[in-house]
Structure formats: structure tokens, C-alpha cells
């Protein structure tokens, strides 16, 4: 019995994109990020192909009300380095949540995606908002 490999067309994948809304109020950060990463990659679709960008759009609202387990708010830090001597920057999660809670969720989702060009294309389709409202409500109904 011959076995054929299915390759989804990038053009067809762009036509089939849908919009998903996740309300982050009271949900755990890691669970939201996992769900968003799976939707962005399109892994729940029967036409999933790992080398084709076949994922959907994801809109996350209420990012400022996301729940963190354990003592992450006090103990977790975000580290970046400029490349120069003494260029290390450390930001506690508590200060990052006060400054921009959207960035915390964006970094959690980005770190769950593979590190390649395809993931950068997928991250463009992630829309995160700190409040309840978002401008994509009309687009969501047009896509269906």
C-alpha cells in the first residue's frame, strides 16, 4: 500500500485562516501561552504541515488580569544583554506587569514557538490587548 505525504499549499493556508479570541481574565499565563502557540502554528488542523505557515489569528484580551502561579511575580526576572560590557539588563516580572503586561504574554508565546523565520511570521498574527476592547471584532465576523 503506497503512503503519500500531504503538503498543504501556502496560498490555500492563507485563505483558510480564522480568528480566535482568548479572554485572559483569571487564566494562568502558561496555559494561555500554550493555547495561543498551538493556534498560531495551526497544529489542531487536519491540514497541518510543519514547514508551511498554516496557523490562525489569535486575539488575547485582558492581559493585565492574567494569573501567575507560585511566587513568579516576585521571583521571575527577564534578562537581556546589549552585547557590550556591563550591558546586562534585568527586569523583575512585577515591574514588567506594571509597565506593559502585553509584553509578558508575548514573550511567553514567542518562547513556545520554534526559533526560525516561520515563527516570526506567526508572531505577527498574535494580537494582545491589556483591556477588554479590541479593534478586531469586525474582522472576526468577516472571516467566518
TADABEL-V129082 format. One record per run of one state. SS is the DSSP state (a for helix, b for strand, c for the rest). FROM is the first residue (numbers start at 1). TO is the last residue. Records with the same first field share a line. If there is no record, write none. Layout:
SS->FROM-TO / FROM-TO
//
This chain:
c->1-9 / 16-18 / 24-27 / 42-56 / 62-62 / 66-66 / 68-71 / 76-76 / 82-87 / 100-100 / 111-116 / 125-125 / 129-136 / 144-144
a->10-15 / 29-41 / 63-65 / 72-75 / 93-99 / 101-110 / 117-124 / 137-143
b->19-23 / 28-28 / 57-61 / 67-67 / 77-81 / 88-92 / 126-128
//
